[in-house]
C-alpha cells in the first residue's frame, strides 16, 4: 500500500497473470484520507497497451474508488517475463462538490502552483493460476476430506483413498496377469499333447507302410517261384 497525504493506493504494483491472446485486468483501490474532495488522474507509459477505467475521477471525503486497469491481448511474451511499463497516479484537492466533469488538465499542472501528489506504479507479470485438481470419485463437491494430515505426517483421507484405489488397480492387474499366464500354460500343454498324438500317428503310418511293402515283396517272390515251376514243368514235358 502506498500512503500519501491525500490517497491510500492499494496495491502499488499492478500484477497481471500473463496469458497470450487474452485480455487481463487488475484493480486499484483509492481511499480518500481527507475531508476534502480529491481529484485523481492515471497516466501510463504505454497508453495503447492498457485501458484504464476511470482514468480520471473524484474520490469523495473518507470514501473509496476502484480503478480497473485492463491489458490488451498480447501476441508475444516479453523476454524473461519482464515488463518495463509504468503507471503514474496523480491526485489533487478539488473544490467541494466537484465531479469528474469538473476535472481539467490544468488542475494537475505543478507549474501553475498546484500541489499535486504523485505515486508511481510498476507492472509485474505473474504466472496464471493453475486449474483446480479434479474431485476424486466418491467425494461430494464442497465436502471436506474425512481425514487430515496429522503432525507425524499421516496420510489424509484423500491420499488414503488414492492409495487404496492404486492398490486395488494393482491387485486387479496382477489377477489379470495370473489368468493370462494360466491360459497360455493350458494352450502350451494342449499343443504338446497334439504334437505327441501326431507323432504317434506318424509312427503308426510308417509301420503300416512297411508292412504293405513287405507283403508285396513276398507275393512277388511267390509268383516268380510259381512261374519258374510252371516253366520247368513245360520244359520237362517237352
HELIX and SHEET records of a PDB file:
HELIX    1   1 UNK A   79  UNK A   81  5                                   3    
HELIX    2   2 UNK A  100  UNK A  102  5                                   3    
HELIX    3   3 UNK A  105  UNK A  108  5                                   4    
HELIX    4   4 UNK A  110  UNK A  112  5                                   3    
HELIX    5   5 UNK A  157  UNK A  237  1                                  81    
SHEET    1   A 5 UNK A   2  UNK A   3  0                                        
SHEET    2   A 5 UNK A   7  UNK A  10 -1                                        
SHEET    3   A 5 UNK A  24  UNK A  32 -1                                        
SHEET    4   A 5 UNK A  64  UNK A  71 -1                                        
SHEET    5   A 5 UNK A  50  UNK A  53 -1                                        
SHEET    1   B 5 UNK A  13  UNK A  17  0                                        
SHEET    2   B 5 UNK A 117  UNK A 126  1                                        
SHEET    3   B 5 UNK A  86  UNK A  93 -1                                        
SHEET    4   B 5 UNK A  38  UNK A  44 -1                                        
SHEET    5   B 5 UNK A  56  UNK A  59 -1                                        
END                                                                             
